[in-house]
Amino acid sequence: MLGRTLFFLFLTVILLLAVLLGVIWVLEKGPSPTVTEIFCRSMRETSAIRWIPNIFLTDQEIDAFKSQSTETLETQEVNTSLIRIAQGGQTEEEGQDLELIEISDGTIKGKLLIVRDPSRVILGTSDNLGNQAGLQLTEMVEKYDGVAGINAGGFNDENGRGNGGIPQGMVITDGELVWGRTTTMYNVIGLDGDGILHVGTMTGQEALNRNIRWGVSFVTHDGLASALIINGEVQYQNLASGVNPRTAIGQREDGAILLLVLDGRSINTLGATMENICDVMLQYGAVNAGNLDGGSSTVMVYQGEIINSCASVTGPRNIPTGFIVLQEGQSDG
């Protein structure tokens, strides 16, 4: 009896594997080049399963879908005069300082948190960067007595097994470069001492010279830079992507910060592209916006709970950095 049960279990696994391989074959070798490109780009943006396109495609075929690296390209500098923050960080818009919006547009689903006082947004970090595992975002928000937060910069994640403790690129907290080098070029997403969001390519020293107080850096596996919108202009060279969960930060003309997570890898939605991020950001008035770490790391915490659909099969991941929204009445000053 036991032998028969094991045989049927083995047979079931073989059949499921055959079906899965059949689906992958159709996606990679099927009649639609567009589907093949989206599938390959989506897989290559992951850490753990970016090898899947190699199952049925040659390296040469995969190379055709690789994004051309933009991480070393120069970008225009953010024009801080385009952002006009009212005294005290309060906007003229009526209502509460925080506004949570459900994003649902076709297959694109997620959450957008509008923080009207940019001085309430800081960068949180895990304990003892580089020397111990990162924190889950709920723990990081609690560490800073925050009310909300999103994941931020990338981290070393070889084969999807990273512990979230070692940041990639640079990290600036409270105006100090705590990770990275002053002479190295980074794709920076950070807030300066006046609460203005900066995105673009710069060295660690240039970031400090621009008075960035809270900042991280991020590029995709294929080297796509993080800047998506600068001074109201979409950075089209950075938009070639597949569909995956996404995290991003933006800022409106009145200084309000836009924290965005778009879900993916679920029954409800496969995910979003970089272009989808831009569409949402522009819809809600972003003048500047940057792409943050996505995929299984994409998560938003609000009032102590994760409010988006986390794509990680093992639960929320440990991360080294997160943009934290402080309690009302608190600020980074």
N, C-alpha and C positions, 0 to 999 in steps of 0.2 A: 504493500500500500504506500509506504513511504517512498519507495523507488519510483512508483508511478507518479506520485505528486511532484517529486523533484524533476521528473522527465517533462511533465506538462509545464512546470515553471520555467525550465530551461527552454522549452519550445516557445513559450510566450515571449521570453526575452529575445530570442532569435528573431521571431516575427516582428516584434516592435523595432528591433534594430534594423531589420530589412526595410520596414516602412519608413523609418527615419532617414536611412540612407537614400531611399527612393525620393523622398521629399527634397533632400539636399541636392540630389542629382538634377531634379527638375529645376530647382532654383539656380543652380550653377550652369547647367548645360541646356536648359530649356529654350523655347523659341523667343523669349523676351530679353533682349540685351539690357533694357532698363531695370527689370527685376534682378537680373544677375549683378548689375552694378550696385544697386541699393543693398542687396544681400551681402556682397563682398565688402562694401564700405562699412556696413553695420557690424559685421564680424570683426573687421580689422580695428575697430574702435574699442574693442574689449581687451581685457588683459588675459582672461582665462581661456577663451575659445577663439582667439584671433587666427588660429591655425586651421579652422574648419574649411575655408576656401581652398586649401591645399588638397582636400580629399579628392576632388575631381578636376581641379584646374592646375595647370602648370604655373611655375613662377612667372613666366613671361605673360601668361594670360592675366594673372593677378596684378602684375605691374601696371597693366592698363587701367586699373581701378584705384591705384594708389594716388592719394592727394599729393600734389606738389608742395613741398615744405615752404611755409611762409614765415617761419619763426624768426628768421634773421632779417626780414625785410623792414626797412624803416617805415614808421608811421608818422602821420601828422600829430602834433602835440594837441592835447585837449585845450580848447579855448575856454578858460575859466570864466571869462566875462559873459558867456552864454548862459551860465547858471546864476540865478539871482535868488539867493536864500534870504528870506525875511529875517529881521533881527530876532534873535532868540530861536531861530530855526523853525518857526511856525509859518505855515503857508496861509494864504488867504482862503483856501478851500475850507468849507464848513464840514463839521463832522469830527469823528474821533481821529486821533493821531495815527492809528493803525486801521487799515481797511483790508480785509481778506476777501479775495475774489476767486470764484470758481472758474477755471478756464476749460471751456468745452466747445471746440470748433471742429466738427467732423470727427476725425480720428485723433485729434490733438486734445489731450486732457491733462489738467494739472492744477496748480495753485499759484496765485500771485498775491504777495503781501506788499501793500503800499505803506511805507514808513514816511510820514510827512515831515518829521524832524530828523534830518540826516545825522545830527549829533548823537542820536541814540544808537547808531550802528557802529560796532567795533569789530575787530578781528579777534576771535578767541583761538587759543591753541591748546593742544594736549599738554600733559605734564612732561617735563624733561625731554624736549624735542630731540629725536634721533637716538635716544637711549632706552626708550620703553614704548610699549604699544600705545597707539592713539586712543582717543575716547570716542564713544558713540555720541552722536550729536545731542541727544537728550542729556547726557552727562555733562557735555561742554556748556550747554545753555544753563544748566543748573550751577555749574562752577562759577559762572559770571552773574548769577542771579538774574538771568535774562528772561524775557517773555517769549522770545521766538528766535529762530535761526535757520540758516541753510548751510550745507557743506560748502567748502571753498576750494582751496588749492589741491593740486595732485599730490600723489605720494608714491614711493617705490612699491610696486605691486607686481613683481615677477610671477607670471603664470596665475595671477589672481590670488596669490597667497600672502600678500603683504599684510603686516599687522597695523598699518596706518600710522606708524610712529615716525617714519622718515620722510619729510616733505621733499617734493621735487621743486627745483628752482629756488626762489627766495621767499622769505617771510619777514615782514616788517610789523612790529607791534609797538605801539606807543612811541612811534618815531624812531625806533631802533632796529637796525638790520640784525635780526637774531638768527637768520639762516640764509646762506648764500654769500656772495662776494660783491664788493663794490664795483669791481672792474668787469664783471660778467654781464652779458646782455640777456635780458629776460623779457617775457611777455607779461606785463604787469597789469593787475586789476587792484586798485587801491583807493582809499579815501584820504584826502589831505586834511590838514588841521582845520580847514574851514568847512569840512563836510562835503567837498566836491570830489566826485568820482573821476579817477584817471584810468584810462585804458590805453595800451600801446606798448611798443618796443622801447626799452630803455635799460641802461645799466643800473646796478644797485645804487650807485652813487647818484645817478641822475634822478632816480626815484626819491632819494633822500633830499636832493636839491629842490625837487618840486614839493617838498614838505609833505610827502605821503606819510601818514601816521599809521595806517592800517592797510597792509597789502600782501598779496600773494601773487604767484605766477602759475600759468597753466598753458600747455600745448597738448594737442592730441598725439596719439602714437605715431601718426604719419607726419607730425610737425606743423599742423595748422595752428596759426596764432590765435590768441584769445580775443582780440579786439573784433567786435561785431558791428558796432556803430560808434563813430567818432564825429563829434560836432554835427550831428544830424545826418551824416553820410554813412550808408551801409558799406561795410568793408567786404565787397563781393569776393575778393581773393581768398577769404577765410571761410567760405560757406560750403565748400564741397564736402558732403558728409552722407552717412547713412541715416537710419532711424534708430534712436536709442533714447533712454531717459536722459534728460538734460537739466542742468542747473545754471542759472545766469543771474547777473546783477546789472541794474541800469539806474539811470537818474533822469528825472524830468527837469525842465527848465526852471521850475520853482524850487528845485533842490530835493524834492521827494525821492526817496530810494525805492526802487522796484526790485523785489526779491522774487525770483521765478523758479518753480520746479515743474517740469513736464514729465509725466509718467511714461513707462514703456515696458516691453517684455511681459505683457499681461494679456488676458482675454479682451479687456476693454480697449487697449491701445498698444500697438507695437512700439511706438515711440515718436520722436520728433526729430527734425533736421535742424541744422543751424539756421536755415532760412525761416523755419517756423518760429525759432526764438526771436529773430528780427521782426517778424510780422507782429508777434504779440507785444514786443517792446515798443515798436512804433505806434501800435494801436493805443497804447497807454501813455504815449507822449515822451518816450525816452530820447534824450539828446545824445547820451553816451551809454554804451552797454558792452559787457564782456562775458564770454563763456567761461564757466567754471568746470570743475571735475564733474563728470556725469556717470551714466551707467548705474552700476550697483551702489555707487556712493550717493546718488541723488536722493536727498531727503530734506523735508521741511518740518521743523518742530514749532508748535504754537501752543502756548499755555500748557507746557509739560508733556504734550503728546505729539507723536508723528502723525501728520494729517494727510500725507500723500501715500501713494502705493509704492512701497519700497521694492525694488526689483531684485534684491539679493535673496537667494533661496535660503540662506542661513540667517537671515535677519539683518538689521542695520549694521553697517560696517564700522570698524574703528577708523577714525580719520584724525589727521594732525591739526587741521584748521577749519574754522567755520565763521561765517559772518553772523554776529550775535546782535539781537535787538534788545537793548536794555529796558528796564522797567520805566514806566512814565515818570518823569521828573528827574531821571538819571541821564547823564550824558558822558561822552568821552572826555570832557573837560573836568 
